[in-house]
Amino acid sequence: MPKSYSSLRLTLFTLSYPAAQSFEQGLKYYKQWYTGVNFIFAAMVLTAHLLIFKNRYFGHFFRAYLVMLIPFMLINGTLTDSWIDESIV
């Protein structure tokens, strides 16, 4: 079944808007090279995904990200003084 026009527009918006915002932030923080480079790299990866993969794997990425986010939040919360007396980092 072919995608509708509105679904295609929504897909293009959800991928191109974060890429444009990342690129803009990369230019904004060009003096802080680490931040600027990472924002521009994120914009390039999102743009490449939009042009090459055409939204085939984007849903898989979000599912994997959510699975990885749970242990990250637990460990990060422990290390950065959530319920322990002295923070480790």
GULO-229757 format. One record per residue: residue in one letter; x, y, z of N, C-alpha, C in turn. Coordinates in Angstrom, 3 decimals. Example, Ala and Ser with C-alpha at 12.3 -4.5 7.8 and 13.67 -1.06 7.14 Angstrom:
2
<site residu="A" n_X="13.190" n_Y="-5.690" n_Z="7.800" ca_X="12.300" ca_Y="-4.500" ca_Z="7.800" c_X="13.200" c_Y="-3.300" c_Z="7.800"/>
<site residu="S" n_X="12.850" n_Y="-2.250" n_Z="7.080" ca_X="13.670" ca_Y="-1.060" ca_Z="7.140" c_X="12.900" c_Y="0.030" c_Z="7.870"/>
END
This chain:
89
<site residu="M" n_X="0.845" n_Y="-1.173" n_Z="0.000" ca_X="0.000" ca_Y="0.000" ca_Z="0.000" c_X="0.895" c_Y="1.242" c_Z="0.000"/>
<site residu="P" n_X="0.722" n_Y="2.141" n_Z="-0.941" ca_X="1.553" ca_Y="3.343" ca_Z="-0.988" c_X="1.225" c_Y="4.303" c_Z="0.153"/>
<site residu="K" n_X="2.241" n_Y="5.020" n_Z="0.566" ca_X="2.041" ca_Y="6.006" ca_Z="1.629" c_X="1.270" c_Y="7.203" c_Z="1.097"/>
<site residu="S" n_X="0.496" n_Y="7.799" n_Z="1.974" ca_X="-0.226" ca_Y="8.992" ca_Z="1.565" c_X="0.724" c_Y="10.184" c_Z="1.542"/>
<site residu="Y" n_X="0.314" n_Y="11.228" n_Z="0.895" ca_X="1.135" ca_Y="12.433" ca_Z="0.776" c_X="1.382" c_Y="13.069" c_Z="2.136"/>
<site residu="S" n_X="0.360" n_Y="13.099" n_Z="2.991" ca_X="0.528" ca_Y="13.706" ca_Z="4.311" c_X="1.485" c_Y="12.893" c_Z="5.174"/>
<site residu="S" n_X="1.459" n_Y="11.576" n_Z="5.046" ca_X="2.389" ca_Y="10.734" ca_Z="5.792" c_X="3.822" c_Y="10.958" c_Z="5.325"/>
<site residu="L" n_X="4.018" n_Y="11.133" n_Z="4.044" ca_X="5.346" ca_Y="11.397" ca_Z="3.505" c_X="5.852" c_Y="12.763" c_Z="3.962"/>
<site residu="R" n_X="4.977" n_Y="13.760" n_Z="3.969" ca_X="5.367" ca_Y="15.095" ca_Z="4.445" c_X="5.745" c_Y="15.060" c_Z="5.918"/>
<site residu="L" n_X="4.993" n_Y="14.307" n_Z="6.715" ca_X="5.299" ca_Y="14.188" ca_Z="8.129" c_X="6.645" c_Y="13.503" c_Z="8.338"/>
<site residu="T" n_X="6.932" n_Y="12.479" n_Z="7.556" ca_X="8.217" ca_Y="11.785" ca_Z="7.645" c_X="9.361" c_Y="12.721" c_Z="7.275"/>
<site residu="L" n_X="9.202" n_Y="13.477" n_Z="6.205" ca_X="10.249" ca_Y="14.418" ca_Z="5.816" c_X="10.455" c_Y="15.484" c_Z="6.873"/>
<site residu="F" n_X="9.380" n_Y="15.938" n_Z="7.482" ca_X="9.497" ca_Y="16.958" ca_Z="8.524" c_X="10.186" c_Y="16.402" c_Z="9.758"/>
<site residu="T" n_X="9.812" n_Y="15.192" n_Z="10.175" ca_X="10.401" ca_Y="14.632" ca_Z="11.388" c_X="11.875" c_Y="14.314" c_Z="11.226"/>
<site residu="L" n_X="12.352" n_Y="14.134" n_Z="10.019" ca_X="13.776" ca_Y="13.891" ca_Z="9.802" c_X="14.535" c_Y="15.155" c_Z="9.442"/>
<site residu="S" n_X="13.939" n_Y="16.047" n_Z="8.672" ca_X="14.682" ca_Y="17.222" ca_Z="8.229" c_X="14.742" c_Y="18.311" c_Z="9.291"/>
<site residu="Y" n_X="13.727" n_Y="18.432" n_Z="10.113" ca_X="13.749" ca_Y="19.472" ca_Z="11.148" c_X="14.858" c_Y="19.258" c_Z="12.176"/>
<site residu="P" n_X="15.013" n_Y="18.039" n_Z="12.743" ca_X="16.140" ca_Y="17.842" ca_Z="13.664" c_X="17.492" c_Y="18.010" c_Z="12.987"/>
<site residu="A" n_X="17.604" n_Y="17.631" n_Z="11.725" ca_X="18.875" ca_Y="17.820" ca_Z="11.012" c_X="19.178" c_Y="19.302" c_Z="10.857"/>
<site residu="A" n_X="18.181" n_Y="20.083" n_Z="10.506" ca_X="18.391" ca_Y="21.523" ca_Z="10.353" c_X="18.713" c_Y="22.174" c_Z="11.691"/>
<site residu="Q" n_X="18.033" n_Y="21.758" n_Z="12.745" ca_X="18.310" ca_Y="22.311" ca_Z="14.072" c_X="19.710" c_Y="21.941" c_Z="14.554"/>
<site residu="S" n_X="20.131" n_Y="20.710" n_Z="14.284" ca_X="21.481" ca_Y="20.295" ca_Z="14.677" c_X="22.530" c_Y="21.102" c_Z="13.928"/>
<site residu="F" n_X="22.303" n_Y="21.314" n_Z="12.646" ca_X="23.258" ca_Y="22.096" ca_Z="11.860" c_X="23.318" c_Y="23.538" c_Z="12.369"/>
<site residu="E" n_X="22.163" n_Y="24.092" n_Z="12.678" ca_X="22.108" ca_Y="25.459" ca_Z="13.201" c_X="22.851" c_Y="25.567" c_Z="14.537"/>
<site residu="Q" n_X="22.647" n_Y="24.605" n_Z="15.413" ca_X="23.342" ca_Y="24.618" ca_Z="16.699" c_X="24.848" c_Y="24.423" c_Z="16.513"/>
<site residu="G" n_X="25.232" n_Y="23.619" n_Z="15.527" ca_X="26.649" ca_Y="23.438" ca_Z="15.241" c_X="27.305" c_Y="24.731" c_Z="14.801"/>
<site residu="L" n_X="26.595" n_Y="25.512" n_Z="14.006" ca_X="27.133" ca_Y="26.811" ca_Z="13.588" c_X="27.128" c_Y="27.807" c_Z="14.743"/>
<site residu="K" n_X="26.140" n_Y="27.700" n_Z="15.607" ca_X="26.045" ca_Y="28.606" ca_Z="16.746" c_X="27.206" c_Y="28.389" c_Z="17.716"/>
<site residu="Y" n_X="27.588" n_Y="27.148" n_Z="17.916" ca_X="28.644" ca_Y="26.819" ca_Z="18.871" c_X="29.960" c_Y="26.481" c_Z="18.169"/>
<site residu="Y" n_X="30.288" n_Y="27.175" n_Z="17.107" ca_X="31.507" ca_Y="26.855" ca_Z="16.365" c_X="32.767" c_Y="27.153" c_Z="17.160"/>
<site residu="K" n_X="32.709" n_Y="28.069" n_Z="18.118" ca_X="33.899" ca_Y="28.360" ca_Z="18.927" c_X="34.191" c_Y="27.240" c_Z="19.920"/>
<site residu="Q" n_X="33.162" n_Y="26.542" n_Z="20.353" ca_X="33.362" ca_Y="25.363" ca_Z="21.197" c_X="33.378" c_Y="24.167" c_Z="20.257"/>
<site residu="W" n_X="34.555" n_Y="23.813" n_Z="19.784" ca_X="34.681" ca_Y="22.900" ca_Z="18.651" c_X="34.049" c_Y="21.542" c_Z="18.913"/>
<site residu="Y" n_X="34.140" n_Y="21.004" n_Z="20.115" ca_X="33.565" ca_Y="19.679" ca_Z="20.372" c_X="32.052" c_Y="19.698" c_Z="20.185"/>
<site residu="T" n_X="31.404" n_Y="20.692" n_Z="20.758" ca_X="29.947" ca_Y="20.807" ca_Z="20.638" c_X="29.544" c_Y="21.060" c_Z="19.195"/>
<site residu="G" n_X="30.240" n_Y="21.985" n_Z="18.535" ca_X="29.912" ca_Y="22.306" ca_Z="17.148" c_X="30.091" c_Y="21.130" c_Z="16.210"/>
<site residu="V" n_X="31.191" n_Y="20.417" n_Z="16.367" ca_X="31.457" ca_Y="19.266" ca_Z="15.498" c_X="30.411" c_Y="18.183" c_Z="15.707"/>
<site residu="N" n_X="30.042" n_Y="17.931" n_Z="16.943" ca_X="29.052" ca_Y="16.885" ca_Z="17.202" c_X="27.669" c_Y="17.250" c_Z="16.683"/>
<site residu="F" n_X="27.283" n_Y="18.510" n_Z="16.796" ca_X="25.993" ca_Y="18.918" ca_Z="16.228" c_X="26.000" c_Y="18.803" c_Z="14.707"/>
<site residu="I" n_X="27.082" n_Y="19.217" n_Z="14.082" ca_X="27.154" ca_Y="19.130" ca_Z="12.619" c_X="27.211" c_Y="17.674" c_Z="12.172"/>
<site residu="F" n_X="27.930" n_Y="16.826" n_Z="12.912" ca_X="27.963" ca_Y="15.407" ca_Z="12.574" c_X="26.569" c_Y="14.788" c_Z="12.699"/>
<site residu="A" n_X="25.835" n_Y="15.152" n_Z="13.748" ca_X="24.467" ca_Y="14.648" ca_Z="13.906" c_X="23.588" c_Y="15.090" c_Z="12.742"/>
<site residu="A" n_X="23.760" n_Y="16.329" n_Z="12.300" ca_X="22.985" ca_Y="16.818" ca_Z="11.152" c_X="23.333" c_Y="16.037" c_Z="9.897"/>
<site residu="M" n_X="24.616" n_Y="15.723" n_Z="9.712" ca_X="25.022" ca_Y="14.956" ca_Z="8.522" c_X="24.469" c_Y="13.535" c_Z="8.565"/>
<site residu="V" n_X="24.479" n_Y="12.916" n_Z="9.740" ca_X="23.949" ca_Y="11.556" ca_Z="9.865" c_X="22.441" c_Y="11.542" c_Z="9.605"/>
<site residu="L" n_X="21.713" n_Y="12.504" n_Z="10.163" ca_X="20.270" ca_Y="12.560" ca_Z="9.918" c_X="19.955" c_Y="12.832" c_Z="8.448"/>
<site residu="T" n_X="20.733" n_Y="13.709" n_Z="7.832" ca_X="20.516" ca_Y="13.995" ca_Z="6.411" c_X="20.831" c_Y="12.777" c_Z="5.555"/>
<site residu="A" n_X="21.927" n_Y="12.081" n_Z="5.863" ca_X="22.257" ca_Y="10.867" ca_Z="5.117" c_X="21.176" c_Y="9.814" c_Z="5.295"/>
<site residu="H" n_X="20.663" n_Y="9.712" n_Z="6.495" ca_X="19.584" ca_Y="8.760" ca_Z="6.722" c_X="18.354" c_Y="9.113" c_Z="5.892"/>
<site residu="L" n_X="18.055" n_Y="10.388" n_Z="5.834" ca_X="16.892" ca_Y="10.830" ca_Z="5.058" c_X="17.073" c_Y="10.548" c_Z="3.573"/>
<site residu="L" n_X="18.279" n_Y="10.787" n_Z="3.053" ca_X="18.499" ca_Y="10.647" ca_Z="1.617" c_X="18.812" c_Y="9.214" c_Z="1.188"/>
<site residu="I" n_X="19.500" n_Y="8.446" n_Z="2.016" ca_X="19.942" ca_Y="7.113" ca_Z="1.621" c_X="18.975" c_Y="6.028" c_Z="2.072"/>
<site residu="F" n_X="18.670" n_Y="5.993" n_Z="3.359" ca_X="17.854" ca_Y="4.903" ca_Z="3.885" c_X="16.362" c_Y="5.126" c_Z="3.726"/>
<site residu="K" n_X="15.954" n_Y="6.361" n_Z="3.556" ca_X="14.557" ca_Y="6.723" ca_Z="3.300" c_X="13.599" c_Y="6.149" c_Z="4.354"/>
<site residu="N" n_X="13.965" n_Y="6.347" n_Z="5.639" ca_X="13.094" ca_Y="6.046" ca_Z="6.776" c_X="12.829" c_Y="4.554" c_Z="6.983"/>
<site residu="R" n_X="13.677" n_Y="3.670" n_Z="6.492" ca_X="13.450" ca_Y="2.243" ca_Z="6.719" c_X="13.829" c_Y="1.823" c_Z="8.127"/>
<site residu="Y" n_X="14.889" n_Y="2.409" n_Z="8.675" ca_X="15.420" ca_Y="1.950" ca_Z="9.951" c_X="15.215" c_Y="2.940" c_Z="11.094"/>
<site residu="F" n_X="14.541" n_Y="4.027" n_Z="10.856" ca_X="14.417" ca_Y="5.061" ca_Z="11.874" c_X="13.605" c_Y="4.585" c_Z="13.068"/>
<site residu="G" n_X="12.554" n_Y="3.834" n_Z="12.851" ca_X="11.751" ca_Y="3.295" ca_Z="13.947" c_X="12.544" c_Y="2.320" c_Z="14.795"/>
<site residu="H" n_X="13.400" n_Y="1.525" n_Z="14.164" ca_X="14.257" ca_Y="0.609" ca_Z="14.911" c_X="15.232" c_Y="1.376" c_Z="15.789"/>
<site residu="F" n_X="15.723" n_Y="2.493" n_Z="15.275" ca_X="16.635" ca_Y="3.316" ca_Z="16.054" c_X="15.964" c_Y="3.819" c_Z="17.324"/>
<site residu="F" n_X="14.753" n_Y="4.322" n_Z="17.214" ca_X="14.069" ca_Y="4.858" ca_Z="18.387" c_X="13.773" c_Y="3.756" c_Z="19.410"/>
<site residu="R" n_X="13.403" n_Y="2.570" n_Z="18.947" ca_X="13.162" ca_Y="1.474" ca_Z="19.892" c_X="14.441" c_Y="1.094" c_Z="20.621"/>
<site residu="A" n_X="15.545" n_Y="0.978" n_Z="19.888" ca_X="16.827" ca_Y="0.639" ca_Z="20.516" c_X="17.262" c_Y="1.743" c_Z="21.471"/>
<site residu="Y" n_X="17.043" n_Y="2.981" n_Z="21.096" ca_X="17.406" ca_Y="4.102" ca_Z="21.954" c_X="16.630" c_Y="4.059" c_Z="23.268"/>
<site residu="L" n_X="15.344" n_Y="3.766" n_Z="23.205" ca_X="14.544" ca_Y="3.690" ca_Z="24.423" c_X="14.997" c_Y="2.543" c_Z="25.321"/>
<site residu="V" n_X="15.372" n_Y="1.421" n_Z="24.723" ca_X="15.869" ca_Y="0.293" ca_Z="25.512" c_X="17.175" c_Y="0.662" c_Z="26.190"/>
<site residu="M" n_X="18.061" n_Y="1.364" n_Z="25.496" ca_X="19.350" ca_Y="1.758" ca_Z="26.067" c_X="19.206" c_Y="2.891" c_Z="27.073"/>
<site residu="L" n_X="18.172" n_Y="3.686" n_Z="26.954" ca_X="18.002" ca_Y="4.838" ca_Z="27.826" c_X="17.671" c_Y="4.449" c_Z="29.264"/>
<site residu="I" n_X="16.972" n_Y="3.349" n_Z="29.460" ca_X="16.579" ca_Y="2.935" ca_Z="30.812" c_X="17.798" c_Y="2.621" c_Z="31.686"/>
<site residu="P" n_X="18.727" n_Y="1.730" n_Z="31.266" ca_X="19.889" ca_Y="1.498" ca_Z="32.120" c_X="20.785" c_Y="2.730" c_Z="32.237"/>
<site residu="F" n_X="20.852" n_Y="3.546" n_Z="31.187" ca_X="21.657" ca_Y="4.760" ca_Z="31.265" c_X="21.133" c_Y="5.680" c_Z="32.362"/>
<site residu="M" n_X="19.835" n_Y="5.877" n_Z="32.420" ca_X="19.258" ca_Y="6.743" ca_Z="33.441" c_X="19.469" c_Y="6.176" c_Z="34.839"/>
<site residu="L" n_X="19.370" n_Y="4.869" n_Z="34.989" ca_X="19.592" ca_Y="4.260" ca_Z="36.301" c_X="21.034" c_Y="4.443" c_Z="36.766"/>
<site residu="I" n_X="21.984" n_Y="4.161" n_Z="35.901" ca_X="23.396" ca_Y="4.294" ca_Z="36.259" c_X="23.771" c_Y="5.758" c_Z="36.442"/>
<site residu="N" n_X="23.329" n_Y="6.609" n_Z="35.552" ca_X="23.639" ca_Y="8.030" ca_Z="35.654" c_X="23.042" c_Y="8.627" c_Z="36.920"/>
<site residu="G" n_X="21.855" n_Y="8.222" n_Z="37.277" ca_X="21.241" ca_Y="8.707" ca_Z="38.501" c_X="21.998" c_Y="8.259" c_Z="39.728"/>
<site residu="T" n_X="22.526" n_Y="7.049" n_Z="39.698" ca_X="23.315" ca_Y="6.551" ca_Z="40.827" c_X="24.633" c_Y="7.296" c_Z="40.942"/>
<site residu="L" n_X="25.295" n_Y="7.522" n_Z="39.828" ca_X="26.617" ca_Y="8.138" ca_Z="39.853" c_X="26.573" c_Y="9.631" c_Z="40.142"/>
<site residu="T" n_X="25.476" n_Y="10.279" n_Z="39.885" ca_X="25.426" ca_Y="11.734" ca_Z="40.046" c_X="24.567" c_Y="12.161" c_Z="41.232"/>
<site residu="D" n_X="24.726" n_Y="11.451" n_Z="42.328" ca_X="24.165" ca_Y="11.886" ca_Z="43.610" c_X="22.639" c_Y="11.903" c_Z="43.650"/>
<site residu="S" n_X="22.039" n_Y="10.787" n_Z="43.414" ca_X="20.585" ca_Y="10.755" ca_Z="43.533" c_X="20.164" c_Y="10.320" c_Z="44.934"/>
<site residu="W" n_X="20.603" n_Y="9.178" n_Z="45.403" ca_X="20.224" ca_Y="8.725" ca_Z="46.728" c_X="21.414" c_Y="8.312" c_Z="47.589"/>
<site residu="I" n_X="22.628" n_Y="8.519" n_Z="47.091" ca_X="23.815" ca_Y="8.208" ca_Z="47.896" c_X="24.351" c_Y="9.489" c_Z="48.503"/>
<site residu="D" n_X="25.085" n_Y="9.348" n_Z="49.593" ca_X="25.566" ca_Y="10.528" ca_Z="50.329" c_X="26.607" c_Y="11.327" c_Z="49.549"/>
<site residu="E" n_X="27.568" n_Y="10.663" n_Z="48.945" ca_X="28.601" ca_Y="11.356" ca_Z="48.167" c_X="28.503" c_Y="10.950" c_Z="46.716"/>
<site residu="S" n_X="28.473" n_Y="11.934" n_Z="45.843" ca_X="28.405" ca_Y="11.594" ca_Z="44.421" c_X="29.751" c_Y="11.059" c_Z="43.957"/>
<site residu="I" n_X="29.714" n_Y="10.139" n_Z="43.020" ca_X="30.927" ca_Y="9.522" ca_Z="42.497" c_X="31.571" c_Y="10.419" c_Z="41.454"/>
<site residu="V" n_X="30.774" n_Y="11.028" n_Z="40.639" ca_X="31.308" ca_Y="11.947" ca_Z="39.628" c_X="30.816" c_Y="13.356" c_Z="39.871"/>
END
